[in-house]
Amino acid sequence: MEEIKEENGQEQIKKSDDVIIYIRNDPVMQSAVDVLSQLGNKKQIILRAKGNSIPNAVAVANIITEKMMKGNSKIEKIKLDTESAPGIGRMLSTIEIILNKI
């Protein structure tokens, strides 16, 4: 069962032990600090973003793994996908980045 809650303007979904954080066009450092606080409680965090928010998600993942928790975290997997709207033909790119605490 999924539990959806909003914290600091970011939607988070808890699915069993996974915490999914949707990255939007919020300031990158604010999002990184929010993710860092969640990563302190959990071993794995999943970052998801769509469209123009994808660069923010990549930046947040890099800030966490290369600056804030260097040597204590890693990017386990990056999944790219595209969603297409029926009938219109418009496509929307999505990204999912799985961060693990070592």
Residue pairs with C-beta under 8 A, 6 or more apart in sequence:
2 13
2 14
2 15
3 13
3 14
4 11
4 12
4 13
5 11
5 12
5 14
6 12
7 34
8 30
8 34
9 24
9 26
10 21
10 22
10 23
10 24
10 26
10 31
10 34
11 21
11 22
12 19
12 20
12 21
12 22
12 38
13 19
13 20
13 22
14 20
17 42
17 43
17 44
18 44
18 46
19 38
19 42
19 44
19 45
19 46
20 46
20 47
20 48
21 34
21 35
21 38
21 45
21 46
21 47
21 48
22 48
22 49
23 31
23 47
23 48
23 49
23 53
23 56
23 57
23 60
24 49
24 53
24 56
25 52
25 53
25 56
26 56
28 56
28 59
28 60
28 63
29 63
31 56
31 60
32 59
32 60
32 63
32 64
32 68
35 45
35 47
35 60
35 64
35 99
36 64
36 68
36 69
38 45
39 45
39 64
39 69
39 73
39 99
39 101
42 101
43 100
43 101
44 76
44 98
44 99
44 100
44 101
45 98
45 99
46 96
46 97
46 98
46 99
47 57
47 60
47 61
47 95
47 96
47 97
47 98
47 99
48 57
48 94
48 95
48 96
48 97
49 56
49 57
49 94
49 95
50 83
50 92
50 93
50 94
50 95
51 92
51 93
51 94
54 93
54 94
54 95
57 95
57 97
58 95
58 97
61 75
61 97
61 99
64 73
64 99
65 73
65 74
65 75
65 99
69 101
71 102
72 101
72 102
73 99
73 100
73 101
73 102
74 99
74 100
74 102
75 97
75 98
75 99
75 100
76 98
76 99
76 100
77 96
77 97
77 98
78 95
78 96
78 97
78 98
79 95
79 96
79 97
79 98
80 93
80 94
80 95
81 93
81 94
81 95
81 96
82 91
82 92
82 93
82 94
83 91
83 92
83 94
84 90
84 91
84 92
85 91
85 92
